[in-house]
């Protein structure tokens, strides 16, 4: 009798993770072209190191960790950029100008424009559904840092939400 195959086709599984990997990359890089490059590098790294993944836990968490490491490595190689990320005044201006619906691109920009680390913690826990411990492992920090970053993210969104008209 044949034994069931328990190996993982990492390439197939990576395809299913691409939308989530891109969202995470957007929180790290802040722009789509850089995010796409980061996703591609992380996927290449995951395939090259697939023998190192032991099959325990979620593949997604392991690839997020590889992606964060790739971004950290790339950041060290790059020179500090003089241009800082823009703030959320554009979203506030949109509401003042009568825009009643926020498009998803604006929401992605709001998350990406949050300070580094805060947006990634928010995405991993609030959007992707990871536990605080899983997010801490992915980010390479302690759980208390994740809790703090999430509190800051919630304060950030609460301050932005104050500028939106309430719908009933």
N, C-alpha and C positions, 0 to 999 in steps of 0.2 A: 504494500500500500504506500502511495506517495505521501510524503510529509508536506504540510503546507509551507509555502515559502514565506519567511518572515523578514526578508530583506526589504529595504525601502528604496524606492526609485526616487532619489533625491531630486533629480531634474524635474520629474513630474510633479512632485510635491512643491518645489519652488515656484512653479507656474501658478499654482493655486494661492501661493502667498504673495505674489507680486503686488496686488493692490494695497495690502497692508504694509509691505516693505516700502512701497513708494510713499505712503502717508507718513511712515516713521522717518524716512529720509527727508521729506519736506520739513518736518519739525526740526531736523538737525541742520539742514543746509539753508533753508529759507527761500530757495528758488528751484523751479522745475528742472532746468538743465543740469544743475549740480546734483539734484536728487536722483535724476535718472542715471547719471554716472555712478553715483554711490550705490544704487540698487544693482547695477550691472557688476560693479566691483565686488559687492558683498555676495552676489550669487556665484561669481567665479570663485571667490574664496571658499564658499560653502561646498562647492563641487570639489575643489582641490583638497579640502580638508574633510571630506565626507567620511573618511575612514576614522576620524577622530570623534565623530558623534556616536555615542554609545547606545542610542535608541531610548534612553531614559528621559522622561520629561517630554516637553513639547518641542518638536523640530523648530517651530516658529520662534520660540524663546532663544534657542541656540543661534538661529540665523540673525535675529535682532541683535544679539550680543556681538556676533561677527560684524554686523553692519556698523554698530557703534564703535567697535575697535577700528574698523577701516576708516571711519570718519575721523576718529582721534588721530590715527596715523597720518591721514591726509592733511589734517589741520596743522599738525606739527611741521609738515613739509612746506606748507604755504606760509607766505609772509602775512603778518597781520594786515587786514584790509582796513584802509582808512574810512571807508564808507560804512557807517553803522546801519543796522536795520531800521526801517522806518517804523514809526509808532502807529497807534490805532486811530489817529485823528481822521483818516480817510473814512473809516466806518462811521464815526460820529458825524462827519460832514454829510454822509449819505443819508442818515436819518433826519438831519436838520433840513435837508433838501427835499424831504417828502418821500424818500424811498421806504416803502413799507415792507418789502420782502428783501431779505439778505440772500444773495446767491451763495452757493457752496464754495466758490472760489474765494469769496470774502471771508468766510469762516475759516478756510484753510490758511488764508493769509493772517487772520487774527491769531491762530494757534502758532503759526510759524514765526510771528513777530514777537511772541512772548520771549522773555529772557531764556538763554540756553539752559537746557536741563529741565526747566519748568514745563515747556511744551512737550518734551519727550515723555516726561513722567505723566502728564495729563493724558496724552495719546495712549500710552500703554495701559493705564488703569481705567480711565473713563471711556475711552473709545474701543480699545481692543479687548478689554475685560480681564487683563492680567491681575493677579493678586499683588498686594504691595510688595511681598517678598519676591515674586517673580520679576516685577519691575525693577526692584533693587538689584537683583542678580544680573539682569540685562544691562542696567546702567552702570554696574560696578560700584555701587554705593550702598550705604546702610539703609535699612527700612525707615529710620527716623528722617533721613534726607528726603525720601520719597514722600513721606507724610507732610513734611515742611513744604516741599515743592507743590504738592497738590493744594495745600492751604493757600499758597501764593497764587496759584492758577485760579482758584475759586474766587479769591479777592479781586483778581484782575477781571474776570468775567462779570463779577457783580458790579464793579465800577463802570464797565462798558455798558452793561445792561441798564444802568440808571439813565442812560441817554436815549433809550428806546421807548416809544410810546407803548403802553400796555394794551393788549388785545383782549377783548372779552367775548 
